[in-house]
Structure formats: structure tokens, C-alpha cells
Amino acid sequence: MATNWDAQLYNTKHDFVFNYGSALIELLKPKTGELILDLGCGAGQLTAKIASSSTEVIGMDASESMIASAKKNFPDLDFRVANAEDFNFPEKFDAIFSNAALHWVKDYKAAAINMLRHLKKNGRVVLEFGGKGNVQKIETTLKAVLLEKGYQNQANINLWYFPSVAEYTTVLEQTGFDIRLAELYDRPTKLADAESGITDWLSMFGKRFFEGIPDVEAESIKNEVQTRLKTTLLKEDGWYADYRRLRIIAYKNTSNGF
């Protein structure tokens, strides 16, 4: 799971991540007295929103910088540094909520098992993350430019896990979940800066592709990617990322022994 995050860049130019997550909280329907885990909580904005429902909530993220930002912004809430694949908390949760995080988790089967064992009987997961086809235009263009510049190793990086509905629901069902909702939908997402939307996005979310590349060359590659995407992702009101999201609601199977 990604751990090297720029919390300031995230909060200032990529606040759409938590702004879109507000709709997912409506599906979570947190109840007074519930204990909820916000898995991949980032800088804690959605954790705080869940807590405002008189719900007890714990925010968890693999990034120390994000958790530091969350603790600074919301000092009264409980935030912890941990990975989705192997976190081990003493608590059992009524629900696990996760927005825009699970596509960073390569060992998705381990994460599914771990979520299940941290749920109470009849507990639920409410999840949204990148699904099959997410940022396909951005990723394809970036890898093409990297190859042209001779950076084959970087171009071969598989940074994200973007599953289909069938693939991910099968994993959850085999783990011990009953699926209540599963949908894949297009969500073109406006980026904050009308001038540098794509280059900012690559700096925030595609950092690993540029490891081992001199800074000047990396910036040149980002600019070239943005230039090539003008015909498809630049609209009259600014840049849009070609997001495609997978949304899941599932309950812990009552016959499960965890």
C-alpha cells in the first residue's frame, strides 16, 4: 500500500478525493453508538465527518505523513498508522468504510480477509475505489512517453489494482462476505488547476513512475503527457481525470467463524 504521500499537495489540490467521499458516507449510514473503521483515511476529513454522526470512529492509513496531518487537523480523533493487508487491532467494528484507498493494495485477498476478521457479526463494508478502466487514458499515455524516453523499467510498473465487478465480488464472496451492492461507474473528475491539472495529478498519485528519473526529465515527461491528453481530458472548464469507480456494500456472512 502506498506510504509516501505529500499531505499538503493532497489537501490543497486533490481535495476531490474526500469531497466525493461524502456520498459514500450516505451509503454507510453511520448510526449512533457504532464503531467504524475508516480504512485509508488520508488526512482525516471523512473520518471527522463520520464522527459527526455521534459515531465512534478510528482512522487508519499506511502513510505516516497523512496520519500526522490527520492528528493535527482533528486532535480529538483516534488515528493509527497501519496497512490494509496486515493491520491487527483489538477492536471489532460494526462497519469498515474505505474511500479511494483499496486500489493501492496489491495483496487484495489478504486485505479482504483482514477486513472480515475485524468485523462484528453482521458487520458491513462500504467501499469505493478505482475499478477496471480507471485513469486508463492517463496511464496509457504516461507509459507510452516513458518508453519513448527509454525508461522501460518505469513503464512496466503496475502501480494500482483496478478490478472488475466480477473479480472483486468473487474475492469478497470467497472470503466470507454477502454482496448487497456492486457497481462500476464512470466519474470524470475535475482537477483543481486549469493549467497543470494532469502534471499535478502525476506528481501526487504517480510518483513511483518517476523514481530513478532526474527531476528535470521527470517534469518534461509530465508536461508531455499533459500535452498529449489535451484532446481527450481538457474541457472548456479545465482538466478532468478519467476516473472509473467500483462501489461495494457487503456484509459479513453470519455463518463465518471469525
Rosetta silent file (secondary structure, phi, psi, omega in degrees, C-alpha in Angstrom):
SEQUENCE: MATNWDAQLYNTKHDFVFNYGSALIELLKPKTGELILDLGCGAGQLTAKIASSSTEVIGMDASESMIASAKKNFPDLDFRVANAEDFNFPEKFDAIFSNAALHWVKDYKAAAINMLRHLKKNGRVVLEFGGKGNVQKIETTLKAVLLEKGYQNQANINLWYFPSVAEYTTVLEQTGFDIRLAELYDRPTKLADAESGITDWLSMFGKRFFEGIPDVEAESIKNEVQTRLKTTLLKEDGWYADYRRLRIIAYKNTSNGF
SCORE:     score description
SCORE:     0.000 S_00000001
   1 L     0.000  139.741 -176.323    0.000    0.000    0.000 S_00000001
   2 L   -61.873  135.933 -177.952    1.322    3.460   -0.897 S_00000001
   3 L  -125.585  -15.399 -174.720    3.008    5.196    2.024 S_00000001
   4 L   -97.709   87.784 -174.782    4.949    8.125    0.551 S_00000001
   5 L  -115.611  146.635  172.233    2.378   10.910    0.337 S_00000001
   6 L   -95.830   97.914 -174.054    2.601   14.689    0.129 S_00000001
   7 H   -62.726  -35.438 -179.069   -0.157   15.641    2.573 S_00000001
   8 H   -67.705  -44.491  177.813   -0.045   19.329    1.635 S_00000001
   9 H   -63.230  -38.087  178.139   -0.431   18.657   -2.103 S_00000001
  10 H   -61.337  -47.586 -175.767   -3.237   16.224   -1.294 S_00000001
  11 H   -72.157  -32.700 -173.340   -5.146   18.753    0.821 S_00000001
  12 H   -90.207  -36.621 -173.907   -4.681   21.756   -1.472 S_00000001
  13 H  -119.302   -3.837 -178.552   -5.049   20.370   -4.998 S_00000001
  14 L  -132.340   37.020 -179.680   -6.677   16.958   -4.624 S_00000001
  15 L   -70.389   -8.690  175.622   -9.477   17.600   -2.163 S_00000001
  16 H   -60.452  -25.531 -178.861  -11.877   15.943   -4.625 S_00000001
  17 H   -57.504  -49.553 -179.604  -10.764   12.655   -3.048 S_00000001
  18 H   -87.642  -23.823  176.768  -12.591   13.378    0.194 S_00000001
  19 H   -64.591  -43.652  177.077  -15.250   15.656   -1.312 S_00000001
  20 H   -67.815  -25.351 -178.699  -16.572   12.811   -3.459 S_00000001
  21 H   -68.089  -15.908  179.289  -16.397   10.523   -0.438 S_00000001
  22 H   -60.474  -35.505  178.884  -19.265   12.367    1.236 S_00000001
  23 H   -66.441  -31.370  179.354  -21.721   10.493   -0.994 S_00000001
  24 H   -70.591  -31.995  176.693  -20.247    7.207    0.192 S_00000001
  25 H   -63.099  -33.366  176.938  -20.928    8.164    3.811 S_00000001
  26 H   -62.450  -34.109  176.411  -24.601    8.415    2.871 S_00000001
  27 H   -75.958  -29.840  177.213  -24.437    4.743    1.859 S_00000001
  28 H   -65.000  -38.166 -178.843  -22.600    3.891    5.076 S_00000001
  29 L    49.673   60.635 -178.767  -25.471    5.349    7.128 S_00000001
  30 L   -62.131  138.323 -177.841  -23.482    5.514   10.381 S_00000001
  31 L  -110.833  150.486  177.622  -25.587    5.020   13.480 S_00000001
  32 L   -55.522  130.501  176.936  -25.146    6.456   16.954 S_00000001
  33 L    91.445   -9.696  178.442  -23.004    4.170   19.061 S_00000001
  34 L   -73.749  154.306  172.150  -21.439    2.235   16.199 S_00000001
  35 E  -109.489  120.244 -173.344  -17.693    1.654   15.996 S_00000001
  36 E  -124.853  139.953  174.378  -16.428    2.279   12.468 S_00000001
  37 E  -103.697  126.010  173.009  -13.002    1.922   10.872 S_00000001
  38 E   -97.095  100.576 -174.218  -12.044    4.381    8.136 S_00000001
  39 E   -87.917  118.868 -174.337   -9.512    2.336    6.159 S_00000001
  40 L    78.754   51.698 -168.365   -7.170    4.540    4.146 S_00000001
  41 L   -76.825  -10.535 -178.471   -8.382    7.675    5.890 S_00000001
  42 L    61.106 -133.649 -177.388   -5.844   10.058    4.352 S_00000001
  43 L   -86.837    8.772  167.511   -5.783   13.386    6.173 S_00000001
  44 L    92.213    4.162 -176.343   -8.918   12.516    8.151 S_00000001
  45 H   -62.642  -44.055 -179.528  -11.614   14.698    6.592 S_00000001
  46 H   -74.565  -31.416  175.023  -14.071   11.842    6.053 S_00000001
  47 H   -57.784  -45.281  179.713  -13.185   10.301    9.419 S_00000001
  48 H   -65.222  -36.718  179.596  -14.279   13.542   11.068 S_00000001
  49 H   -66.988  -39.702  176.018  -17.475   13.607    9.035 S_00000001
  50 H   -63.630  -42.195 -179.474  -18.330   10.076   10.150 S_00000001
  51 H   -63.095  -26.629 -179.317  -17.583   11.048   13.757 S_00000001
  52 L   -68.316  -10.538  177.944  -20.045   13.941   13.499 S_00000001
  53 L   -89.625   21.767 -176.863  -22.845   11.344   13.407 S_00000001
  54 L    59.859   33.384  179.333  -22.217   10.552   17.093 S_00000001
  55 L  -107.391  143.088  173.279  -20.335    7.503   15.892 S_00000001
  56 E   -84.021  129.355 -173.937  -17.071    6.235   17.340 S_00000001
  57 E  -138.606  143.718  173.840  -14.539    6.038   14.525 S_00000001
  58 E  -117.526  129.732  176.534  -10.900    5.078   14.077 S_00000001
  59 E   -99.535  133.775 -176.615   -8.942    6.404   11.107 S_00000001
  60 E  -131.603  135.413  176.520   -6.198    4.213    9.655 S_00000001
  61 E  -150.683  150.331  179.642   -3.692    4.927    6.891 S_00000001
  62 L   -78.072  -15.169 -176.309   -0.383    3.461    5.752 S_00000001
  63 L   -92.364  120.008  177.931    1.125    6.926    5.308 S_00000001
  64 H   -64.306  -36.183 -179.086    2.784    8.460    8.355 S_00000001
  65 H   -68.120  -37.286  177.481    2.587   11.935    6.798 S_00000001
  66 H   -66.977  -43.127  179.637   -1.150   11.602    6.217 S_00000001
  67 H   -66.129  -36.659  176.290   -1.762   10.401    9.766 S_00000001
  68 H   -62.038  -41.538  177.407    0.356   13.263   11.108 S_00000001
  69 H   -65.115  -41.915  179.466   -1.814   15.696    9.135 S_00000001
  70 H   -62.322  -44.287  179.960   -4.994   13.998   10.382 S_00000001
  71 H   -64.427  -35.412  178.749   -3.881   14.187   14.017 S_00000001
  72 H   -68.901  -42.003 -176.732   -3.021   17.858   13.604 S_00000001
  73 H   -77.751  -32.305 -175.347   -6.360   18.715   11.987 S_00000001
  74 L  -133.895   71.484 -172.262   -8.551   16.516   14.214 S_00000001
  75 L   -65.759  -16.885 -178.186   -6.707   16.041   17.527 S_00000001
  76 L   -87.128   -5.926 -177.560   -9.713   14.569   19.325 S_00000001
  77 L  -100.364  161.337 -176.782  -10.000   11.581   16.970 S_00000001
  78 E   -95.322  112.355  178.584   -8.138    8.259   17.017 S_00000001
  79 E  -121.371  140.801 -176.545   -5.742    7.858   14.057 S_00000001
  80 E  -137.476  145.674  174.779   -3.324    4.978   13.517 S_00000001
  81 E   -90.422  121.242  179.676   -0.610    4.072   11.001 S_00000001
  82 L  -166.291  159.507  178.036   -1.237    0.602    9.558 S_00000001
  83 L   -98.999  147.618 -179.682   -1.539   -1.354    6.302 S_00000001
  84 L   -62.670  -32.822 -174.701   -4.775   -2.869    4.997 S_00000001
  85 L   -72.499  -28.994 -171.020   -3.113   -6.234    4.420 S_00000001
  86 L  -140.718   17.498  177.488   -1.856   -6.832    7.947 S_00000001
  87 L   -63.606  147.200 -176.603   -3.354   -4.374   10.444 S_00000001
  88 L  -140.939   93.956 -178.303   -4.171   -6.017   13.739 S_00000001
  89 L  -105.013  150.751  177.334   -6.413   -4.039   16.075 S_00000001
  90 L   -72.523  -20.898 -176.382   -8.037   -5.307   19.279 S_00000001
  91 L   -78.107  152.000  166.000  -11.368   -3.754   18.286 S_00000001
  92 L  -110.897  139.280 -170.145  -14.154   -5.387   16.285 S_00000001
  93 E  -110.324  147.218  172.023  -16.075   -2.967   14.087 S_00000001
  94 E   -72.073  -31.099 -179.423  -19.708   -2.544   13.113 S_00000001
  95 E  -154.005  150.168  170.728  -18.540   -1.268    9.737 S_00000001
  96 E  -118.872  124.533 -177.737  -15.407   -0.679    7.706 S_00000001
  97 E  -111.439  136.561  177.900  -15.500    2.316    5.390 S_00000001
  98 E  -148.484  121.725  179.547  -12.924    2.902    2.670 S_00000001
  99 E  -119.488  123.281  172.846  -12.835    5.640    0.050 S_00000001
 100 L    57.054   40.866 -178.836  -10.212    5.840   -2.726 S_00000001
 101 L  -128.916  -39.093 -168.395   -7.718    3.573   -0.969 S_00000001
 102 H   -70.102  -15.377  175.486   -8.049   -0.095   -1.870 S_00000001
 103 H   -72.286   -9.744  174.566   -6.695    0.284   -5.418 S_00000001
 104 H   -87.781   -7.708 -173.585   -3.316    0.870   -3.747 S_00000001
 105 L   -97.178  107.073 -177.605   -3.472   -2.528   -2.019 S_00000001
 106 L   -73.054  -39.746  178.867   -1.808   -5.195   -4.151 S_00000001
 107 L   -87.213   70.603 -173.609   -2.496   -8.095   -1.769 S_00000001
 108 H   -67.613  -28.111  178.474   -6.236   -7.565   -2.035 S_00000001
 109 H   -68.524  -42.477  177.061   -7.067  -11.068   -0.823 S_00000001
 110 H   -62.947  -38.882  178.811   -5.175  -10.503    2.429 S_00000001
 111 H   -64.081  -40.809  179.575   -6.950   -7.165    2.828 S_00000001
 112 H   -63.312  -44.305  178.134  -10.352   -8.820    2.347 S_00000001
 113 H   -62.299  -41.612 -177.826   -9.570  -11.467    4.972 S_00000001
 114 H   -67.275  -39.471  175.965   -8.303   -8.820    7.360 S_00000001
 115 H   -62.337  -44.357 -178.099  -11.407   -6.680    6.945 S_00000001
 116 H   -59.892  -45.451 -175.067  -13.634   -9.696    7.570 S_00000001
 117 H   -73.406  -14.141  176.890  -11.897  -10.724   10.784 S_00000001
 118 L   -95.016    4.053  178.927  -12.132   -7.171   12.162 S_00000001
 119 E   -96.746  145.851  169.618  -15.914   -7.031   11.724 S_00000001
 120 E   -70.864  169.236  174.111  -18.505   -7.880   14.319 S_00000001
 121 E   -57.150  133.251 -177.408  -21.206  -10.398   13.488 S_00000001
 122 E    66.731   15.385  176.600  -23.369   -8.930   10.698 S_00000001
 123 E   -68.094  163.005 -174.133  -20.794   -6.175   10.213 S_00000001
 124 E  -131.085  155.860  169.130  -20.554   -4.433    6.848 S_00000001
 125 E  -116.375  139.347  175.307  -18.010   -2.936    4.483 S_00000001
 126 E  -126.906  110.515 -167.280  -18.778    0.139    2.387 S_00000001
 127 E  -128.824  143.876  168.613  -16.034    0.595   -0.186 S_00000001
 128 E  -145.875  132.839  179.958  -15.244    2.741   -3.195 S_00000001
 129 E  -161.579  179.689 -177.273  -12.027    2.740   -5.198 S_00000001
 130 E   -65.273  130.605  178.248  -10.689    2.640   -8.743 S_00000001
 131 L  -108.721 -177.065 -175.683  -12.267   -0.054  -10.889 S_00000001
 132 L   -53.196  124.637 -179.009  -11.441   -1.622  -14.244 S_00000001
 133 L    94.379   -1.180 -179.552  -10.547    1.127  -16.732 S_00000001
 134 L   -62.955  135.977 -178.405   -9.794    3.771  -14.105 S_00000001
 135 L    42.990   37.266 -176.497   -7.416    6.502  -15.395 S_00000001
 136 H   -64.156  -39.708  179.702   -6.762    4.356  -18.448 S_00000001
 137 H   -65.230  -43.620 -179.937   -6.049    7.331  -20.710 S_00000001
 138 H   -64.195  -48.617 -176.348   -3.610    8.858  -18.226 S_00000001
 139 H   -65.294  -43.983 -179.203   -1.788    5.596  -17.512 S_00000001
 140 H   -62.480  -43.625 -179.985   -1.557    4.517  -21.167 S_00000001
 141 H   -66.370  -43.576  178.938   -0.203    7.890  -22.255 S_00000001
 142 H   -59.315  -46.860 -177.702    2.295    8.057  -19.402 S_00000001
 143 H   -66.571  -34.217  177.017    3.682    4.601  -20.144 S_00000001
 144 H   -63.856  -43.851  179.728    3.980    5.404  -23.844 S_00000001
 145 H   -67.208  -41.504  177.697    6.032    8.528  -23.104 S_00000001
 146 H   -58.823  -43.018  178.666    8.218    6.677  -20.594 S_00000001
 147 H   -63.905  -43.302  179.675    9.003    4.016  -23.203 S_00000001
 148 H   -61.036  -31.845 -178.968    9.821    6.626  -25.826 S_00000001
 149 L   -87.673    0.316  176.949   12.266    8.251  -23.396 S_00000001
 150 L    89.705   13.763 -178.777   13.960    4.910  -22.682 S_00000001
 151 L  -101.663   71.056 -175.270   12.529    4.286  -19.218 S_00000001
 152 H   -67.564  -41.044 -179.321   11.300    0.736  -19.738 S_00000001
 153 H   -60.051  -43.104  178.878   11.501   -0.303  -16.082 S_00000001
 154 H   -66.925  -38.411 -179.304    9.306    2.611  -15.028 S_00000001
 155 H   -66.887  -24.143 -178.206    6.869    1.950  -17.870 S_00000001
 156 L   -87.928   -0.859 -179.948    6.467   -1.657  -16.706 S_00000001
 157 L   -67.231  132.058  171.416    5.391   -0.680  -13.190 S_00000001
 158 L  -106.366   95.243 -169.467    1.921   -1.879  -12.212 S_00000001
 159 L   -83.442  -29.956 -171.223    1.138    0.650   -9.529 S_00000001
 160 L  -123.251  162.829  174.502   -2.578    0.105   -8.995 S_00000001
 161 L  -117.970  106.564 -178.721   -5.152   -2.658   -8.681 S_00000001
 162 L  -116.958   88.661 -174.653   -8.273   -1.805  -10.693 S_00000001
 163 L   -84.258  162.514  170.381  -10.545   -4.882  -10.653 S_00000001
 164 L   -79.448  167.992  175.645  -13.788   -5.598  -12.445 S_00000001
 165 H   -57.823  -47.471 -176.653  -17.024   -6.059  -10.514 S_00000001
 166 H   -61.869  -43.017 -177.625  -16.873   -9.820  -11.078 S_00000001
 167 H   -63.137  -48.418 -174.110  -13.261  -10.129   -9.946 S_00000001
 168 H   -75.733  -38.102  178.490  -13.614   -8.216   -6.693 S_00000001
 169 H   -66.876  -32.221  175.928  -17.013   -9.540   -5.660 S_00000001
 170 H   -63.319  -43.562  177.596  -15.728  -13.078   -6.223 S_00000001
 171 H   -59.779  -46.509 -178.960  -12.828  -12.393   -3.851 S_00000001
 172 H   -64.389  -43.006 -179.824  -15.188  -10.994   -1.216 S_00000001
 173 H   -64.779  -41.065  178.750  -17.653  -13.881   -1.531 S_00000001
 174 H   -66.876  -26.840  178.956  -14.873  -16.463   -1.287 S_00000001
 175 H   -75.846  -32.840 -179.513  -13.596  -14.659    1.807 S_00000001
 176 L   129.795   25.710  177.529  -16.980  -14.792    3.547 S_00000001
 177 E  -106.622  149.182  168.085  -18.965  -11.711    2.527 S_00000001
 178 E  -101.976  125.065 -176.390  -22.501  -11.414    1.180 S_00000001
 179 E   -83.451  129.293  176.879  -22.664   -8.770   -1.554 S_00000001
 180 E  -108.404  -30.178  178.489  -25.515   -6.264   -1.303 S_00000001
 181 E  -148.147  134.996  175.012  -24.363   -3.683   -3.862 S_00000001
 182 E  -150.325  117.904 -179.984  -21.704   -3.795   -6.575 S_00000001
 183 E  -146.245  146.442  175.813  -21.429   -1.248   -9.357 S_00000001
 184 E  -116.770  125.797 -176.051  -18.806    0.137  -11.710 S_00000001
 185 E  -142.754  150.244  177.348  -19.425    3.653  -12.960 S_00000001
 186 E   -78.230  135.776  177.754  -17.661    6.428  -14.833 S_00000001
 187 L  -140.986   75.527  176.075  -16.876    9.514  -12.788 S_00000001
 188 L   -53.263  128.168 -169.672  -14.924   12.099  -14.789 S_00000001
 189 E  -118.981  119.050 -178.804  -13.255   14.123  -12.053 S_00000001
 190 E   -69.765  134.057  179.028  -12.348   17.783  -12.407 S_00000001
 191 L   -94.206  154.088 -166.924   -8.805   18.598  -11.325 S_00000001
 192 L   -67.383  -42.030 -171.753   -8.040   21.701   -9.303 S_00000001
 193 L  -100.537  119.828 -178.262   -5.575   23.555  -11.521 S_00000001
 194 L   -66.747  -22.364 -178.389   -6.723   24.556  -15.007 S_00000001
 195 L   -93.037  -39.066 -170.836   -3.105   24.934  -16.139 S_00000001
 196 L  -127.165   32.134 -175.132   -1.360   21.978  -14.523 S_00000001
 197 H   -55.998  -48.247 -177.328   -4.130   19.519  -13.662 S_00000001
 198 H   -73.285  -42.625  179.705   -2.511   16.422  -15.164 S_00000001
 199 H   -64.100  -37.923  175.545    1.051   17.228  -14.103 S_00000001
 200 H   -63.481  -42.585 -179.546   -0.166   17.860  -10.537 S_00000001
 201 H   -61.169  -44.653  179.424   -2.078   14.571  -10.602 S_00000001
 202 H   -64.260  -37.019  178.173    1.018   12.685  -11.746 S_00000001
 203 H   -65.952  -33.877 -177.564    3.101   14.346   -9.016 S_00000001
 204 H   -81.811  -50.319 -168.970    0.560   13.296   -6.388 S_00000001
 205 H  -106.869  -15.094 -177.233   -0.501    9.820   -7.480 S_00000001
 206 L  -112.282   24.123 -172.454    2.119    8.655   -9.995 S_00000001
 207 H   -55.572  -37.762 -175.837    5.265    9.408   -8.030 S_00000001
 208 H   -64.216  -28.319  179.859    6.649    5.876   -8.284 S_00000001
 209 H   -64.513  -19.246 -174.302    6.781    6.062  -12.091 S_00000001
 210 H  -106.566    6.986  175.995    9.426    8.776  -11.798 S_00000001
 211 L   -66.733  131.818 -178.796   11.776    7.094   -9.346 S_00000001
 212 L    86.981    0.672  178.360   15.265    6.967  -10.857 S_00000001
 213 L  -107.229  130.151  177.880   14.497    9.729  -13.367 S_00000001
 214 L   -54.769  145.245 -173.881   16.272   13.105  -12.987 S_00000001
 215 H   -54.729  -44.280 -178.320   13.894   15.826  -11.790 S_00000001
 216 H   -63.177  -42.711  178.700   14.180   17.940  -14.938 S_00000001
 217 H   -66.615  -39.097  178.961   13.482   14.932  -17.163 S_00000001
 218 H   -61.202  -43.498  178.916   10.566   13.859  -14.947 S_00000001
 219 H   -65.064  -37.145  177.350    8.938   17.276  -15.285 S_00000001
 220 H   -63.297  -40.540  178.824    9.451   17.146  -19.049 S_00000001
 221 H   -65.500  -44.680  178.419    7.711   13.754  -19.193 S_00000001
 222 H   -59.306  -43.234  179.833    4.773   15.008  -17.117 S_00000001
 223 H   -65.265  -37.498  178.683    4.374   18.017  -19.404 S_00000001
 224 H   -66.856  -41.028  176.796    4.478   15.803  -22.487 S_00000001
 225 H   -59.998  -46.531  179.952    1.795   13.529  -21.035 S_00000001
 226 H   -61.147  -42.468  179.554   -0.400   16.541  -20.306 S_00000001
 227 H   -59.830  -44.042 -177.949    0.091   17.910  -23.822 S_00000001
 228 H   -69.167  -23.348 -177.728   -0.957   14.600  -25.405 S_00000001
 229 L   -90.334   -0.680 -177.357   -4.070   14.386  -23.235 S_00000001
 230 H   -57.881  -38.752 -175.050   -5.416   17.803  -24.226 S_00000001
 231 H   -71.232  -21.239 -176.142   -7.689   16.397  -26.926 S_00000001
 232 H  -112.516  -32.204 -172.704   -9.406   13.952  -24.567 S_00000001
 233 H  -114.974   -5.762  176.663   -9.217   15.248  -20.986 S_00000001
 234 E   -96.773  116.409  179.660   -9.104   19.053  -21.306 S_00000001
 235 E  -106.354  178.976 -178.121  -12.614   20.537  -21.346 S_00000001
 236 L   -59.696  -33.408 -176.668  -13.806   24.140  -21.520 S_00000001
 237 L  -100.583   10.058  175.393  -13.772   24.462  -17.735 S_00000001
 238 E   132.955 -169.593 -178.216  -10.487   22.666  -17.078 S_00000001
 239 E   -83.870  143.786  175.538   -8.787   19.288  -16.785 S_00000001
 240 E  -128.207  137.117  172.338  -10.628   16.071  -15.951 S_00000001
 241 E   -90.204  140.124 -175.895   -9.183   12.730  -14.875 S_00000001
 242 L   -83.964   71.422 -178.133  -10.864    9.702  -16.475 S_00000001
 243 L   -78.734  143.357  172.805  -11.958    8.092  -13.229 S_00000001
 244 E  -136.682  121.777 -169.614  -13.965    4.873  -13.114 S_00000001
 245 E  -113.392  144.221  174.377  -15.066    3.771   -9.685 S_00000001
 246 E  -106.049  124.634 -177.588  -16.048    0.455   -8.129 S_00000001
 247 E  -119.015  130.253 -173.797  -18.567    0.759   -5.302 S_00000001
 248 E  -134.032  135.457  163.756  -19.289   -2.142   -2.954 S_00000001
 249 E  -124.366  126.139 -179.351  -21.536   -2.802    0.027 S_00000001
 250 E  -144.527  150.516 -179.117  -21.116   -6.237    1.591 S_00000001
 251 E  -115.520  147.388  175.863  -21.979   -7.880    4.901 S_00000001
 252 E   -64.440  125.225  179.906  -20.089  -10.445    6.912 S_00000001
 253 L   -61.787  129.273 -174.690  -21.693  -13.810    6.302 S_00000001
 254 L   -64.850  -18.652  179.561  -23.402  -14.910    9.520 S_00000001
 255 L   -86.838   -3.755 -177.603  -22.037  -18.443    9.100 S_00000001
 256 L   -72.557  141.195 -173.425  -18.454  -17.193    9.098 S_00000001
 257 L   -87.408   -4.724 -177.929  -16.403  -18.326   12.061 S_00000001
 258 L   -64.312    0.000    0.000  -14.188  -15.261   12.550 S_00000001
